[in-house]
Amino acid sequence: MNAKKKTKILNLRIDPDLKKAAKRLAEADDRSLSNWVTRLIQREVEKAEKRKS
């Protein structure tokens, strides 16, 4: 994704324990939780697109 693109806010509800675990993984990857989740979504979208073609 191009970092210069405007971004949109995505509000979601998540179990507090799951958020803590995700935050630890994001920090271990030297990323913000937002960036880490965005990359996960991006990977899944790319996988789905590959399956379509």
ABEGO torsion letter per residue (X at the ends): XBAABBBBBBBBBBBAAAAAAAAAAAAAAGBBAAAAAAAAAAAAAAAAAAAAX
